[in-house]
Amino acid sequence: MTMTTIKVDAALRDRLNARARERGVPVGSFVEEALEAWLREQRFDRLRSEVAATTREASAAAEAEDAAWDALAGDGLSAR
């Protein structure tokens, strides 16, 4: 594994180091976990958006079908 240095301000570095110490992991591992959690949340956000769009489409289709059936309600047959 190749190591590199990234530049962050001292306050952020201290916060990262403190959280990593709390978790008992090296700061690199903590940053990797944080990035993976953020990426996972991005995937879930996209999925939630896709499900919401699909749900709206399905709801609109169901309403259109209901309206079509309602239009047949007065087809001349007597209600018993």
N, C-alpha and C positions, 0 to 999 in steps of 0.2 A: 504494500500500500504506500502510495506517495503522500507525503504530508506537505501542507502548504500553510501559509499565513494569510488570514483575512484581517482587514482593518475595520475595527469597530471602535466606537468611543469607549472610554474607560468605564463609564457608568453601565453601559450595556454589557461589557466584558464581565464586570463584577456581578451583575445580575445573573448572567449565564453561569458563571462559576458557582455562585451561591445555590442556584437551583440544581446544578449537577451534583454538588456536594450533598444536598438534601436527598437526592435520589441514589447517591453512592455510585455514580457513573462518571467516566471522563466527560469533559465538556463536549468533545466531538460526538460522543454517543448521544448526549442530551440533545444537541443541535440536530442530529440525524433523526432522533425520535420525534422532535418537534416538527421537523419538515415532513416526515411521514404522516403525522397526525393532521397537519394542514392539508396535505395532498388528499388524504382520505376524506376530509371534510369537503373539499372541493368536488370530489367524485359524488358524495352524497348530495351536495347542493344541486349538481347537474341532474342526478336521478330524481330528486324531489321536483325539479322544474319539469322534467319529462313526464313524470307521473301526473302532475297537475295539468299539463297540456293535454295529455291523453284523456284524463278524466273529463276535462271541459268538452273535448270533442265527442266523447261517448255520451255525455249528458245532452249535448245538442242533438245528436243523432236520435237518442231516445225520445226527446221532446218532439222532434219532427215525426217520428213514427207514431207517437201518441196523437199528434194533431191529424195525421192521415187517418187513423182509426176513428177519431172523433168525427171526422168529416163523413164517415159512413153511418154514423148513429141515426141519421134521419133518412134511411134508405127506403122508407115506405112500409117496412114490416111493422105490424102492430106489436106493441109491448104487452106481454101477458102478465 
